[in-house]
Structures are given as structure tokens and as C-alpha cells.
Amino acid sequence: MSGANITIYNDNAEQYSQVQSDSDGFVSLEIPPLQTFFAVLSAEDFIPTSFTGYAGDGLFEVPEGTLYLRSEIEITDVADQFSSCESSSLPSIDGVMRLEIPQQDPQTLPLLSKVLVQAVSSENEEIDPCYAGESNVEEGTDESGAFAFFNLSEGLYTIKAKLNNEQSIEMEIEYPVYLPDEGNMPLYPLFFPLP
């Protein structure tokens, strides 16, 4: 997309660099080395969208389609999956849980049910999500693996996920995110590693 603004924030959500995509939708920008960073995309008629990355040292290329924007209509369609949730707003963070299997296409990996997801704000407020279908906060994700958080304020969050099972597997993942003002953070997918 041409003319999109891309703003890079460091792991403290401080602006590091900013650039606008060229007529072919390409950009070249600086990112903070050897740390987590957040890329926020914005453009007219689209919802500001954030992505989390980790920078190594040196130059690298991001595969086409890794970063994208969604319209309000697209995110409204996502919100419709969570009809059991009482919210009049668009989702702030939404995604699906998939099992992480190395060297496989992420979109073909198994969806995970019975995963408990939670967002923790920078003030340590714990926030439960909505789950698709009839699942509730005690059960976790259903067979679609889908979850969403609504009505979140701008800022840093840690997304936590753990299996809701009766086995002795107690593994929890943590994933840092930065939510822009009136923006969205898509997590498609959020990976859960093999035990």
C-alpha cells in the first residue's frame, strides 16, 4: 500500500523511527537492534495496526504480506465471532492460538482449544478476553482457537497463554504487544510450543 505511515517503537514504546511507504508499498527503515520492537502502520480509511518483532543485528528483509492494515469493516467482521461478549467497540487485540511446529506454514498448523489467554497491562492489571462461540473465561478457546480483547487503552501489554487441562503440563507463554491509540493488534497466529 502506498502512502502508509510506519512508526517503529522500541521495547519501552518510545518512538524510534518513522517512514512512509513508497508508490509500490515498500519501505526501508531503522529498527532498534537486538531487542523487541513494535511496528505501527496507519493510513487513511484503515485502523492503526501494531505488530511485534525482534531485531537482530544488521540488515534484513520482511516477507511481503507480513505487515498489513485492516479496515473498520474487516475488524467488525472479526468482532461478530464474539457475539457472546457485551461490547459495542471493535476488538483491540484479536487472534487465534495455533500449535507451533517448526518449518511448517503457520496457517496450516493445528488450531488449539482449551487455551486460557490473558492480557496484563503495564500497570499489572489482568484482563480476560472474549472467546469465540460459547466458550467462557473458565474454559478458554474453543476449536476455532479464537480470542479477542475489547476496550483496551493505548499502551504496553503482555499476552499470556496456558493450556487448560488436567495434565501436569504447566507451560505458559508470554508475548509483548503495544496497542496504539484507537488501534488494533492482530495475532494470527499466536503460537503455543509443543510440550
Residue pairs with C-beta under 8 A, 6 or more apart in sequence:
1 21
1 25
1 43
1 69
2 21
2 22
2 23
2 24
2 25
3 20
3 21
3 43
4 20
4 21
4 25
4 41
4 42
4 43
4 69
5 18
5 19
5 20
5 41
5 42
5 43
6 18
6 19
6 20
6 21
6 27
6 29
6 39
6 40
6 41
6 67
7 15
7 17
7 18
7 39
7 40
7 42
8 15
8 16
8 17
8 18
8 29
8 30
8 31
8 32
8 37
8 38
8 39
8 40
9 15
9 16
9 37
9 38
9 39
9 40
9 178
10 16
10 32
10 35
10 37
11 32
11 35
11 36
11 37
11 38
11 176
12 156
13 38
13 155
13 156
13 178
16 30
16 31
16 32
16 37
17 29
17 30
17 31
18 29
19 27
19 28
19 29
20 27
21 27
31 37
31 39
31 53
31 55
32 55
33 55
33 56
33 57
34 55
34 56
34 57
35 54
35 55
36 52
36 53
36 54
36 55
36 176
37 52
37 53
37 54
37 55
38 50
38 51
38 52
38 53
38 177
38 178
39 50
39 51
39 53
39 67
40 48
40 49
40 50
40 51
40 178
40 180
40 183
41 48
41 49
41 50
41 51
41 67
41 68
41 69
42 48
42 49
42 69
42 180
42 183
43 69
45 71
46 69
46 70
46 71
47 69
47 70
47 71
47 72
47 75
47 90
47 182
47 183
47 184
48 180
48 181
48 182
48 183
48 184
49 67
49 68
49 69
49 70
49 180
49 183
49 184
49 185
49 186
50 177
50 178
50 179
50 180
50 183
50 184
50 185
51 66
51 67
51 185
51 186
52 175
52 176
52 177
52 178
70 184
70 186
72 90
75 90
75 91
75 94
75 184
76 90
78 91
78 94
78 148
79 87
79 90
79 91
79 148
79 150
81 132
81 144
81 146
81 148
82 91
82 130
82 131
82 132
82 146
82 148
82 150
84 130
84 133
84 134
84 136
85 130
85 148
85 150
87 130
87 150
87 151
89 150
89 151
90 150
90 184
91 148
91 149
91 150
91 184
92 148
92 149
92 150
92 151
92 152
92 179
92 183
92 184
92 185
93 119
93 129
93 148
93 149
93 152
93 157
93 159
93 177
93 179
93 184
93 185
93 186
93 187
94 146
94 147
94 148
94 149
94 184
94 185
94 186
94 187
95 146
95 147
95 148
95 186
95 187
95 188
95 189
95 190
96 111
96 141
96 144
96 145
96 146
96 147
96 187
96 188
96 189
96 190
97 111
97 112
97 115
97 117
97 141
97 145
97 147
97 161
97 189
97 190
97 192
98 106
98 109
98 110
98 111
98 112
98 145
98 189
98 190
98 191
98 192
99 109
99 110
99 112
99 191
99 192
99 194
100 109
100 191
100 192
100 193
100 194
101 109
101 110
101 194
106 189
106 191
107 189
109 189
109 191
111 143
111 144
111 145
112 141
112 145
112 192
113 140
113 141
113 142
113 143
113 144
113 145
114 139
114 140
114 141
114 163
114 164
114 165
115 140
115 141
115 145
115 147
115 161
115 162
115 163
115 164
115 192
116 137
116 140
116 161
116 162
116 163
116 164
117 129
117 140
117 141
117 147
117 159
117 160
117 161
117 190
118 126
118 127
118 128
118 129
118 159
118 160
118 161
119 126
119 127
119 129
119 149
119 152
119 157
119 158
119 159
119 160
120 126
120 127
120 157
120 158
120 160
121 127
121 152
121 153
121 155
121 156
121 157
122 155
122 156
122 157
127 149
127 152
128 137
129 137
129 147
129 148
129 149
130 147
130 148
130 149
130 150
131 137
131 139
131 140
131 141
131 142
131 146
131 147
132 141
132 142
132 144
132 146
132 147
133 142
133 143
133 144
134 142
135 141
135 142
139 164
140 164
141 147
145 189
152 179
153 179
154 179
154 180
154 181
154 182
154 183
155 178
155 179
156 176
156 177
156 178
156 179
157 176
157 177
157 178
157 179
158 174
158 175
158 176
158 177
159 174
159 175
159 176
159 177
159 187
159 190
160 172
160 173
160 174
160 175
161 172
161 173
161 175
161 190
161 192
162 170
162 171
162 172
162 173
163 169
163 171
163 192
169 195
171 192
171 193
171 195
173 190
173 191
173 192
173 193
175 187
175 190
177 185
177 187
178 185
179 185
